[in-house]
Amino acid sequence: MQFRPFYFLKESLVSFKKNWVISMAGITTVALSLLLVGAFMLFAFAMNNIIKSTEQKVEVVLFLAEGVPAESVEALQAEIISWEEVKKATYVSKEQALGRLKQEFKESDMLEMLEGNPLPASLEVTLKNPQKANDVVDRLKGRSEIDDIRHDRETVERLFQVTRVARWFIVVFVGLLAFTSLVLIANAIRLAIYARRKEVAIMRLVGASNWFIRWPFLLEGTLQGFIGGIIAALLLYLAKVMLIDKIKDALVFLPINSSPQEFYQLIFALLAAGMFIGAAGSAIALRRFLRV
């Protein structure tokens, strides 16, 4: 039998309306599943922003030896900046270091006991990839211009171990949620097809091909998935406006804010996932009834 898209679309809409109770059950399953996935993805975006912000704070501070000529400092700074791993190297003079200390402890009388300026000048090295910090430290050890290097190697390594585990956890958990959603939706659609098994059997008896039988169910599943995706997207948007944005405003010290582009990409992904899962669930459920 030839492919007739308008006929298949009409049949899927008629079936959707005729079996609206079962269709609503499928839509509800899709909406709740995608809402759960979307909510966790928003949490994952926030966690990823916190992880990135924490990683970017990793820096290497080089305390310069006393009496190093300005030319030597400039040469060292230029050399470090030329390295591929380095984003920037900022020179902090003794006076700037003391000014920072006074600003940090401006309500304390402790600094009044200081005689002169005991703080050294330094170079603050920011890296393009913070995980390269240990390599940079190893290359700088033993330089005569440097008196000391501040870099807690064990803490940094532990930090990146935690961030790697956190990212893997996010990926695995989202995968499990997506798989669980597919199973739930497939079961809901299987029940809908089971209720119409006589209709499928009659179509087989009159000579309809498997694909002729499949198309209306696939389109119906896609439609259910699309509507479920829209509902999930609307609920997620309401949750973002009424709850998540207020939490962000209250926790301004945490970099949990995700960009509007990320949110819109998530909405688009939910709609696409709803349609795919609806069609895939229909295809999986139909296999049992179309076996020869």
Secondary structure, DSSP 8 states (H G I E B T S, - for coil): ----HHHHHHHHHHHHHHTHHHHHHHHHHHHHHHHHHHHHHHHHHHHHHHHHHHHHT-EEEEEE-TT--HHHHHHHHHHHHHSTTEEEEEEE-HHHHHHHHHHHTTT-SGGGG--S-----EEEEEESSGGGHHHHHHHHTT-TTEEEEE--HHHHHHHHHHHHHHHHHHHHHHHHHHHHHHHHHHHHHHHHHHHTHHHHHHHHHTT--HHHHHHHHHHHHHHHHHHHHHHHHHHHHHHIIIIIHHHHHHTTTS-----HHHHHHHHHHHHHHHHHHHHHHHHHHHHHHT--
